Amino acid sequence: MLRRTVLAAPLLAMLAASGCGADREPDLRLMVPNAPGSGYDITARTVATSLHAADVHRSIEVFNLPGAGGMVGLQRLVYEHGNSGLIMLMGLGLVGAQHTLPVPARLSDVTALARLIQEPEIVVVTRDSPLTSLADLVAAWRADPARLTVGGGSSRGGPDHLAAMLMADAAGIAPPTVRYRQFDGGGALLAAVLGKRVAFAVSSLGEYAEQIEAGQLRVLAVTSRSRAAGVDAPTLLEAGLDVAFDNWRGLVAPPGLSAGQRAALSDMVVQLRASPAWREALAGHRWTDAYQDGDEFAAFLREQDQSVTRILDGMGLALPSASTR
């Protein structure tokens, strides 16, 4: 299921770009602000595939514009003022990234369309790793935090980084001493894990479902409050770390849309959510429906911005203030 979903969307995007269909709808471009193979990329292409399968929108081009933890894409979106033919897939990673680089664009500038899904983060190692349980990992981590490299596919303040730092803090390890190595999305991180360039990795469950099922990776724990279906691993809470954490993703559009433009895009998302194709995709990727409409999502984005800053400040990992950007 996962492989079919991921591979089908590029074909649909090419068909859309080639102009197939006599009564073709106006083009809609769906931007992914990081690299192919990332969680954002998988989610965006699944959205496009599901919209096409449900006959909601049959002319969608998915394209990647990576850079600066997603900020290059955010800057492009803000620049496209009033353009209802462009939307962007984003998530928690972009909330933290907007603080870390001197890019003037902010999530408060965009039009929030909808939060779509949430999923747990997972703590993974290779199948032959000497770390066979979370207890093994914590013991080795406490013994020498600087030696045990943790990999993540998100920038500072993103979900992989936040989950790792919350784990360290709960284990009594000072977060500033953690050796966190950032990779450009889940694909690059997977190569680093399998190549043993990191001792363990923190990533979203949906990104590595196939590798887990194939036995290439072993899950030591999930970050959600309850166990993940089909994953033989305890929660961090069960394993003795007081951490419960979920990643999420949603859709945003450029600023300056008219009420009619915003309503049309919002209606498209409502139809997406109601479609059998999307429900099948949720199950196949082990995503949880976390829908919020535009107004709710805008309020949620403001809360998440405050929460990320508060968490990192409290762990001595303060992000630069707005005045220094």
N, C-alpha and C positions, 0 to 999 in steps of 0.2 A: 504493500500500500504506500509506504513512505517513498520508495524509489519511483513508483509510477507517478505519484503526485509531483515530485521534484522534477522529473524529466519531462513531463507533459507540458509544463508551463512554458519553457523556452520555445517549444514548437508552436504553441498558441501565440506567443509573442511574435514569432517570425511571420505567422500567417496574418496576424493583425497588421503588422508593419507593411506587408506586401499588398495590402488593400483588398483581400479576398472578400467577396460579398457585394452584390449589386447595390443593396440598400444599406450600406455601411454607416454605422453610427459615427458621430464625431469621436476622434481619437481621445483616449484617456491614457495618460502616462503615469505609471506608478514607480516612483523613485525609491531605490534602496540605498541608504547613505553609508553602506559599507560593502565589504567584498562578497563575491559569489560564494555560496556555501555556508554563509553565516545564518544565524537564527532569523535575522531580519529578512534575508534573501529567501530562505525557505518559506517563511510566512507570506511574504509578498507574492511569490510565485503560486502559492497555494490559494491565496485570495483571487488572483487572476484566473487560475484554472477553475475555481468554483464559480466565479461570476460567469465565465463562459459556459460551463456545463449547465448552469441554472438558467441560461438564456437571459440573464439580467444585463450583461454588457459583454459584447462579443468583439470589441476592438480595443484591446488593452496592450500597451507596450510596457514591459517591466525592464528597467535599466538600472545599472549600478553606478553610483557616484561616490566612491569611498574617499576617505581622507579625514584626518584630525578627529578620529573617534565619532564621526558622523556630522561634524560641524560644517564640513564643506557642503554636504547635502542640505543641511538646515539653512545655510546662507543662500544657497540657490533657491530654496523654496520661498524664503522671505523676499528675495529679489523678484519673484514671479507674481507680484501684487495683482490681485484680481483675476488670475488665471485659474479657471475652474477645470481646465483640462489636465492639471497636474496635481497629484496627491503623493504623500510620502508615508512609507511604513516606518515606524519608529518604536522605541521602547525605553525602558528604564536607563539603558546605557547612555542615551542622549541627554537625559536629565543631568547626570554627573558631568558629561563631556562639555556641556555649555559653560561650565565654570572654569575649565582648565586651560583654555586657549584664548588669545586676544581676538576673538571673532565677535563682531557686534550683534549678530543675530541671536535671538533668544526664543525659547519655546513660547513665551508670553506674547510673541509677535504673530504667531500662526493662528490658523483657524482649526480648532479641535473638532474632529469629526466623530470619532468613536474609539473607545478602548475595545479590543476584540477578545484577547485571550490572556490567560496566565498559565504558568507552568513552574514546577520546582526547578531549582538548581540541583546538580548532582556533583558528588565528589568521586572522581574516577582515577583509577590507576590501570596500568597494563595487566594482562592476565598473569604474567610471571613476576609481578612486583613483589618485593619482600614485605610490603605493607599489605597485610591480608585482612585487616579490619581497621575501623576508625580508631580503636584503642592503640593499635600499632602506630598509626599515623600521628596521633596526638603525642604519644611518648617520644617518638623521634623528633617531632617538631619542638617540643618543650626542651629537649636536650640540646638542640642547636638550631634555632629559628633561621639563622642566616644561611645555613647549609642546605636546608630542605626547600627547594624552589617550587613554588606553586604557580601554575600557568593559568591564564584566563584569556578569554577572547574579547574582553571589554576593557576600555580605558579606565583610568582612575575615577571612582565614583559610579562606575557602571555595575551591573548585577554580579558579574563574576568577581570583580574586585571587592564589592561590598560584602558578598557572601563569605569570601575568604577572610576578610578582616573581622567580620562578626564572629566567625568560627575561632579565629585566633584569640580574640578578646575573651570569648567564653571559656577558652582553654587556659586562660591565664598567661597568654603570650602577648607581649606588648606589640600592637599592630605596627608601629614604626620599624620594628625589627624584622618584620616579615619580608622575605625575598619574593616579591610578586613580579612575574614576568608577563608583560602584555603582548598578545598576538592579535593580528588583524582578522578577527572573526574566528568562527569555529573550525573552518577548514585548516587554517594555519596552526591553530592550537592542536588539532588532532594529529597533525604531522609531528608536532613537537612532543606530544605524549607518546606516540608510537615509536618515535626516535629516541625516547628517553632523555630528552633535553630538559624535562621537568620531572620532579618526583611524583607529583600528582596534579590534577587539574580540577577546576571548578567551571562548570558550563551548564547550559540548559539541557534538560532531559531530551527534548525533541531533536536536538542537533545530533545526538549520538545513539539514537535508538537502534539503528541497524548494527553498529559496532558492538553494542551491548548484547543484542540478540545473537550475533555471530561469535561471541566469546572473545573478541579482541580486547575489550575493556571490561573491567570489573568495577561495579558501583559499591563504594564503601558506605555511602549514606546519601539520603535526599534531604533537602532543606525544608520541605513542606511540613505542615503540622501533622499530617497523616501520611501513611505510606503511599507510594505511587503504584498504581495498578500495573502488574506485570513486571515489577522490578523487585528482585530479592535483596532488599537492603533496608536497614532501619532508618528512621528519621534521626536527625541530629539530636532531637529531644530524647528519643529512646536511648541513644548512645551516650547520653550524659552531658551534652552541650545545650545550653539554654538559648537556642536559636531556632526561629521559624521564619522562613523567608521565601517569597515567590517572585519570579520575574513576570513581566507582562509586556504586551505589545499592542499598538493601536495605529490609527490612521489620522493624519493631519493634512491640511491644505494651506495654500498661500493665504496671506492676509488680504483684506479688501474685497472679499466676495460679497455679492449681493445676497439678500435674503433668499431669492429664488435659486441662485447657484448653490448656496449652502444646503437648502432643502432638497435639491435634486441629488446631491452627493450623499446626504444623510439617508435619503430613501433608498439609494443603491445599497448602502451598508445594511439597512434593515432587511432588504430582500436577500442579500447575501446570507445573513444570519439565519433566515427562515428556510434556506434551501437545503434539500437533502445532501447535495454535494458538499456543502460546508460542514454539515453535521457528521458526514462520513470522514471528512478531513480532520475534524477535531478528534474523533476516536482514533484515527490512524496515526496521528502525531502525538497522541496522549496529552492534548491540550485541554484546558478547562475553559468553558465559555465564561468570559468576564466582561460582558458587554456593558458599556456605559454610553449614553448618548452624548452629543456634543457639549452641552452645558455641564453635565456631570463630569465628563472627561476633562474639561477645562479646569474645573475646581480640583479634580484629582491631580492634575499636573502641577498646580500650585502647591498642593499639599506634599507631593512627592519631592518637589524642589526644596521645600523647607526641611523635609525629613532627611534627605541625603546630606544636606549641609549640617544638620544637627548631629547625625550619626558620626560623620567624619570629624567634626569639631570635637566631639566627646571622646574620640579615640586618638586625638593628637594628630590627625591627618587633615587638618583644615585646608579647604580649597581657597584659592585666591578670592578676595572680595571683589564685588562688582567695580569698586573704584580703581582696582589695579588691572582690570582687563584692558 
